[in-house]
Amino acid sequence: MTPCALTVDSLNPKVLALADHLGDNAIARRAQCIQNEIEAEPESHPFREIIDCSLSNPQSMGQRPNKFFREVLALCDYPHLLEQSGTNSLFSSGAIARAREILDLFPGRATGGYSHSQGTEGLRDIIAAGIAARDNFPCNADDIFLTDGAAPPVPYFLDESRGWGVSMSDLKKQLDSARSMGVFVRGLVVINPGNPTGHVLVEENQREIVDFCRNEDLVLLADEVYQENIYADEKGFHSFKKIARSMGYGEGDISLVSFHSVSNGYYGECGRRGGYMEVTGFNSDVKKQVYKVVSLSSCSNISGQILMSLVMNPPQVGDESYASYQAERDGVLSSFARCAEAMVRSFNGLEGVTCSEAEGAVFVFPSVRLPKKAVAAAEASNTQPDAFYALRLLETTGIVVVPGSVFGQMHGTWHFRCTVLPHEEKKTMTVIISSFVAFHRAFMEEFRD
């Protein structure tokens, strides 16, 4: 027998723990198997396609990429186009001008080489200026590290009864419990707007979180990748850095790392893998170690760096491309808002289902009160009850959602995460809602206590 140098038993336990956290990816694997079966035999299932509502992956759901972003990227990828006479008729003058500006930031105007490990200096300057304009507080380009996306655990639970806000008393209990068991808690991760819940934190709650991290000597890790996806009229996005600075806290008062990405938001450039982290409130020795870690991968990809600079510095009022850019942006976000509203309304009309308003991001996170017979059937198959529900949904309708148990949830509650991205023009949202309603009614009747 051929010896095996690596087995499951010899893997790093942290890798195995990560696999458990992801729920062994059983639903995604089953969805792929069904897709293969449909391609081989179209009549093999009661539906003709898999509709993946599990991920924040807009372009795979039919969303077109932003025209201005892609024009600039195409010209930067192939600068020779800028010398062609026909380019002016194919590309907007705004995109041509922006591409020339960006190319001037690279030695030899070439985007195929390595950049500085921290990211191209000129692009970091652009991003820092965008952050400063957003927050009305200064931003130092030396604090910006360009990355291949943003992926920032003692777990803590959000308060569903308060619109998924953070309960500071519960957070304190979790922290104290962890410390009593010898766990050295170094930081707090907060996702705002929220994933998987789709909530947007109120400013008061954000100030409480800032004070909590400062008083408990924790690094605040702010995942803010959905910052432009806000649907609730009474809510707005406020970065944690802006909140901290408005409270009078400076560099020496709180350690804060903020994340943003081109993968999420209305742009949805998931495959481009571009993002940044802004690192503030750390001394120079720590910053040197951060730089050393990011230097291990030479640099993040250049296309992602360019896109991140465009996200933070899109066409402005008065620019030739502003009107068309703004129309695209507003069209995408208003479509997300309509889909979110339709989903929430439909889910709240189902027996045993409650769903909070989708205030931002690209997800809803309904709670499902499953019948005892359904819970017993799930336990008999050694499956989490919400995963059991999600698998039945997949087998019946072809719709893929993520069980709430993947993220963690209060004991005795069951949820699932569903994206609000389905493309309106393709009528996918109508299909999803009608299929979901029919499935849920049949499921509840089958397992009625």
C-alpha positions in Angstrom: 0.0 0.0 0.0 1.3 3.4 -0.9 2.2 5.4 2.2 0.2 8.6 2.8 2.3 11.4 4.1 -0.7 13.4 5.2 -3.9 12.1 6.7 -6.9 13.7 8.4 -5.4 12.6 11.8 -2.2 14.5 11.0 -3.8 17.7 9.8 -3.6 20.8 11.9 -6.6 20.7 14.3 -7.5 24.2 13.4 -8.1 23.1 9.8 -10.5 20.4 11.0 -12.2 22.9 13.3 -12.7 25.3 10.3 -14.3 22.5 8.3 -16.7 21.8 11.1 -17.6 25.5 11.3 -18.5 25.5 7.6 -20.9 22.6 8.1 -18.9 20.3 6.0 -20.3 22.1 3.0 -22.8 19.4 2.5 -25.5 21.6 0.9 -23.1 23.1 -1.6 -21.7 19.7 -2.6 -25.3 18.3 -3.0 -26.2 21.3 -5.1 -23.3 20.6 -7.5 -24.3 16.9 -7.7 -27.8 17.9 -8.6 -26.6 20.4 -11.2 -24.5 17.6 -12.8 -27.6 15.3 -12.8 -29.7 18.0 -14.5 -27.1 18.6 -17.2 -27.0 14.8 -17.9 -30.7 14.3 -17.6 -32.9 17.5 -17.6 -36.0 15.7 -16.3 -34.3 14.1 -13.3 -35.5 16.7 -10.9 -38.7 18.8 -10.5 -36.8 21.9 -11.5 -34.5 22.8 -14.4 -31.7 24.7 -12.6 -30.0 25.4 -9.3 -30.7 28.9 -8.0 -27.8 29.7 -5.6 -29.1 32.2 -3.0 -26.3 31.3 -0.6 -23.5 33.7 -1.6 -22.9 37.4 -2.1 -21.9 36.8 -5.8 -23.9 39.4 -7.8 -22.5 38.9 -11.2 -23.2 35.1 -11.1 -26.8 36.1 -10.5 -27.0 38.2 -13.7 -25.8 41.6 -12.5 -23.7 43.4 -15.2 -20.3 44.8 -14.1 -20.1 48.5 -13.7 -19.3 50.0 -17.1 -16.9 52.8 -15.9 -14.9 50.4 -13.7 -14.5 47.8 -16.4 -13.6 50.4 -19.1 -10.8 51.8 -16.9 -9.6 48.3 -16.0 -9.5 47.2 -19.7 -7.5 50.2 -20.7 -5.1 49.7 -17.8 -4.7 46.0 -18.6 -4.0 46.8 -22.3 -2.5 50.3 -22.5 -1.9 49.9 -26.2 -5.6 50.7 -26.7 -5.0 54.2 -25.6 -2.9 54.8 -28.7 -5.6 53.5 -31.1 -7.7 55.9 -33.1 -10.9 53.9 -32.5 -10.7 53.9 -28.7 -12.5 57.2 -28.3 -15.6 55.7 -29.9 -15.5 52.5 -27.8 -14.6 54.0 -24.4 -15.9 57.1 -22.5 -13.6 60.0 -22.3 -13.8 59.9 -18.5 -12.6 56.3 -18.4 -9.8 57.1 -20.9 -8.6 60.1 -18.7 -8.8 58.0 -15.5 -6.8 55.1 -17.1 -4.1 57.5 -18.2 -3.9 58.9 -14.6 -3.7 55.4 -13.1 -1.1 54.2 -15.6 1.1 57.1 -14.7 1.4 55.7 -11.2 3.2 52.6 -12.4 6.8 52.4 -13.4 6.9 52.1 -17.2 3.1 52.5 -17.2 3.0 48.7 -16.8 0.4 46.9 -14.6 1.8 43.4 -15.1 4.7 43.7 -12.6 4.9 43.5 -8.8 3.9 46.6 -6.8 5.0 47.7 -3.4 4.1 45.0 -0.9 1.7 47.4 0.8 0.1 48.3 -2.5 0.9 50.9 -5.2 1.6 54.2 -3.5 -0.4 56.4 -5.8 -3.5 54.1 -5.4 -3.1 54.2 -1.7 -3.1 58.0 -1.8 -6.3 57.9 -3.8 -8.0 55.5 -1.4 -6.8 57.5 1.6 -8.4 60.6 0.1 -11.6 58.7 -0.5 -11.7 57.6 3.1 -11.0 61.1 4.4 -13.8 62.5 2.2 -16.2 59.8 3.4 -15.5 60.3 7.1 -14.5 64.0 7.3 -11.5 63.0 9.3 -7.9 62.7 8.0 -6.5 59.4 6.6 -2.9 58.5 6.2 -2.0 56.5 3.1 0.7 54.8 5.1 -2.1 53.2 7.2 -3.6 51.6 4.0 -2.6 48.0 3.1 -4.1 46.8 -0.2 -5.1 43.2 -0.1 -6.6 40.4 -2.2 -10.1 41.0 -0.7 -11.2 41.4 2.9 -11.7 38.4 5.3 -11.0 39.5 8.8 -13.4 33.6 17.3 -14.9 33.7 21.0 -18.4 33.9 19.4 -21.1 36.3 20.5 -24.8 36.5 19.6 -26.7 39.5 18.3 -30.0 40.5 19.7 -32.7 39.6 17.2 -35.4 41.3 19.2 -33.5 44.6 18.8 -33.0 44.4 15.0 -29.8 42.4 15.4 -28.1 45.0 17.6 -25.1 44.2 19.8 -26.1 43.7 23.5 -23.2 45.1 25.5 -24.1 43.1 28.6 -24.2 39.8 26.7 -20.9 40.8 25.0 -19.3 41.5 28.4 -20.5 38.1 29.7 -19.0 36.3 26.8 -15.7 38.1 27.2 -15.5 37.5 30.9 -16.4 33.8 30.4 -13.7 33.4 27.8 -11.1 35.1 30.0 -12.0 33.0 33.0 -11.2 29.9 30.9 -7.7 31.3 30.1 -8.6 32.5 26.6 -6.5 35.6 25.6 -9.1 37.6 23.7 -7.3 40.1 21.4 -10.0 41.7 19.4 -13.6 42.1 18.5 -14.9 41.6 14.9 -18.0 43.6 13.9 -19.6 43.4 10.5 -21.6 46.5 9.6 -23.8 46.4 7.5 -24.4 42.9 8.8 -23.7 39.5 7.4 -25.7 37.2 7.6 -28.4 39.4 9.2 -28.7 42.4 6.8 -28.9 44.9 9.7 -27.2 48.3 10.0 -26.0 49.3 13.5 -27.3 52.6 15.0 -24.7 55.1 15.9 -25.4 54.7 19.7 -24.6 51.0 19.5 -21.4 51.8 17.5 -20.3 54.2 20.2 -21.0 51.6 22.9 -18.8 49.1 20.9 -16.0 51.6 20.6 -16.0 52.3 24.3 -16.2 48.6 25.1 -13.1 47.9 23.0 -11.2 50.8 24.4 -12.1 49.9 28.0 -11.3 46.2 27.5 -8.1 46.8 25.6 -9.4 45.0 22.4 -8.5 45.7 18.8 -11.7 46.6 16.9 -11.8 44.8 13.6 -14.5 46.5 11.5 -15.7 44.6 8.4 -17.4 47.3 6.4 -17.5 45.8 3.0 -21.2 46.4 2.4 -21.0 50.1 3.3 -22.8 51.4 0.2 -25.6 48.9 0.4 -28.1 50.7 2.7 -31.8 50.3 2.1 -33.5 51.7 5.2 -34.3 55.4 4.9 -33.7 56.1 8.5 -30.3 54.4 8.5 -26.9 55.4 7.1 -23.4 54.0 7.1 -20.9 55.4 9.5 -17.5 53.9 9.7 -16.2 52.9 13.1 -13.2 55.2 12.5 -15.5 58.1 12.0 -17.5 57.2 15.1 -14.3 56.8 17.2 -12.8 60.1 16.0 -16.2 61.9 16.5 -16.0 60.7 20.1 -12.7 62.4 20.5 -10.6 59.3 20.4 -7.3 59.6 18.4 -4.5 57.3 17.3 -3.4 56.7 20.9 -6.8 55.8 22.3 -8.1 52.8 20.3 -6.6 50.2 18.0 -8.8 49.9 14.9 -8.5 47.9 11.7 -11.1 48.7 9.0 -11.8 46.4 6.0 -13.4 47.2 2.6 -13.5 45.1 -0.6 -14.5 45.3 -4.3 -16.1 41.9 -3.9 -19.1 43.1 -2.1 -21.3 46.2 -2.2 -23.2 47.0 -5.4 -20.0 46.5 -7.6 -19.8 42.7 -6.9 -16.4 42.2 -8.4 -15.9 39.0 -6.4 -13.5 37.3 -8.8 -11.2 40.4 -8.9 -10.1 40.0 -5.3 -9.3 43.6 -4.3 -9.6 45.2 -0.9 -7.9 47.2 1.7 -7.4 47.3 5.4 -6.8 50.6 7.2 -4.6 50.0 10.3 -4.7 52.7 12.9 -3.9 53.0 16.6 -0.8 50.8 16.6 2.7 51.7 17.4 5.5 51.6 14.8 6.9 48.3 16.0 3.5 46.6 15.5 3.0 48.3 12.1 6.4 46.9 11.0 5.2 43.3 11.9 2.0 43.9 9.9 4.0 45.0 6.9 6.2 41.9 7.3 3.2 39.6 7.2 1.7 41.3 4.0 5.1 41.2 2.4 5.1 37.4 2.4 2.8 37.4 -0.6 4.9 40.0 -2.5 1.8 42.2 -3.3 -1.9 42.0 -3.9 -3.1 41.7 -7.5 -2.9 44.9 -9.5 -6.4 44.7 -11.1 -7.9 44.5 -7.6 -5.8 47.5 -6.4 -7.0 49.6 -9.4 -10.6 48.6 -8.8 -10.4 49.5 -5.1 -9.1 52.9 -6.0 -12.1 53.4 -8.4 -14.5 52.3 -5.7 -13.1 54.9 -3.3 -12.9 57.5 -6.0 -15.7 57.0 -8.5 -16.8 59.7 -11.0 -17.7 62.9 -9.3 -20.3 65.6 -10.0 -19.2 67.4 -13.1 -17.2 64.5 -14.5 -18.2 63.3 -18.0 -19.0 59.8 -16.7 -20.8 60.9 -13.6 -24.4 60.7 -14.8 -24.1 57.2 -16.4 -22.1 55.9 -13.4 -24.7 57.2 -10.9 -27.6 55.8 -12.9 -26.0 52.3 -12.9 -25.2 52.5 -9.2 -28.7 53.7 -8.2 -30.3 51.1 -10.5 -28.5 48.2 -8.9 -29.1 49.4 -5.3 -32.8 50.1 -5.9 -33.1 46.6 -7.4 -31.5 45.1 -4.3 -33.9 47.1 -2.1 -37.0 45.9 -4.0 -35.8 42.3 -3.8 -35.1 42.6 -0.1 -38.5 44.1 0.6 -40.3 41.4 -1.4 -38.4 38.6 0.3 -39.0 40.0 3.8 -42.7 40.5 3.1 -43.1 36.9 1.7 -41.1 35.2 4.5 -43.2 37.0 7.1 -46.3 35.7 5.5 -45.2 32.1 6.1 -46.3 30.0 9.0 -43.6 29.9 11.8 -41.3 32.3 9.9 -40.2 35.8 11.1 -37.8 38.0 9.2 -36.4 41.4 10.3 -36.2 44.2 7.8 -33.3 44.1 5.4 -31.6 47.4 6.2 -28.4 46.8 4.3 -25.8 44.3 2.9 -27.3 41.7 0.5 -28.9 39.1 2.9 -32.0 38.4 4.9 -31.8 36.0 7.9 -35.3 34.6 8.6 -36.0 32.7 11.8 -38.0 29.4 11.3 -39.9 27.7 14.1 -39.6 24.1 13.0 -42.2 21.5 14.1 -41.0 18.9 16.7 -41.4 16.2 14.1 -39.0 18.0 11.7 -36.4 18.5 14.5 -36.7 14.8 15.4 -36.3 13.8 11.7 -33.2 15.9 11.5 -31.7 14.5 14.6 -32.4 10.9 13.3 -30.4 11.7 10.2 -27.6 13.3 12.3 -28.3 16.7 10.8 -28.8 20.1 12.2 -32.5 21.0 12.0 -32.0 24.1 9.9 -29.6 22.2 7.6 -32.3 19.5 7.3 -34.7 22.2 6.2 -32.2 23.7 3.7 -31.5 20.3 2.2 -35.2 19.6 1.7 -35.6 23.0 0.1 -32.7 22.2 -2.3 -34.1 18.8 -3.2 -37.6 20.2 -3.8 -36.9 23.5 -5.5 -33.2 23.7 -6.5 -32.8 26.8 -4.2 -29.6 27.0 -2.2 -29.6 28.8 1.2 -27.1 28.7 4.1 -28.3 27.2 7.4 -28.0 29.6 10.4 -26.1 26.9 12.3 -23.1 27.6 10.1 -22.9 31.1 11.6 -23.9 30.3 15.2 -27.3 31.1 16.7 -29.1 31.2 20.0 -29.9 27.7 21.3 -33.3 26.5 20.2 -33.6 28.9 17.3 -33.2 28.1 13.6 -32.4 30.4 10.7 -31.2 30.5 7.2 -29.4 33.1 5.2 -30.7 34.0 1.7 -29.3 36.6 -0.6 -31.3 39.4 -2.1 -29.4 39.4 -5.4 -31.6 37.6 -7.8 -31.9 39.5 -11.1 -35.2 41.2 -11.6 -35.1 41.1 -15.4 -34.9 37.4 -15.4 -37.9 37.0 -13.1 -35.7 34.9 -10.8 -37.1 36.6 -7.7 -40.7 35.7 -8.6 -39.6 32.1 -9.1 -37.7 32.0 -5.8 -40.6 33.4 -3.8 -43.3 31.2 -5.3 -41.2 28.1 -5.0 -40.3 28.9 -1.4 -43.9 29.5 -0.4 -45.0 26.2 -1.9 -42.2 24.3 -0.4 -42.6 25.7 3.1 -46.3 25.0 3.2 -45.8 21.4 2.1 -42.9 21.0 4.6 -44.9 22.3 7.6 -47.9 20.1 6.6 -45.7 17.0 6.3 -44.1 17.5 9.8 -47.1 19.1 11.6 -47.1 18.1 15.2 
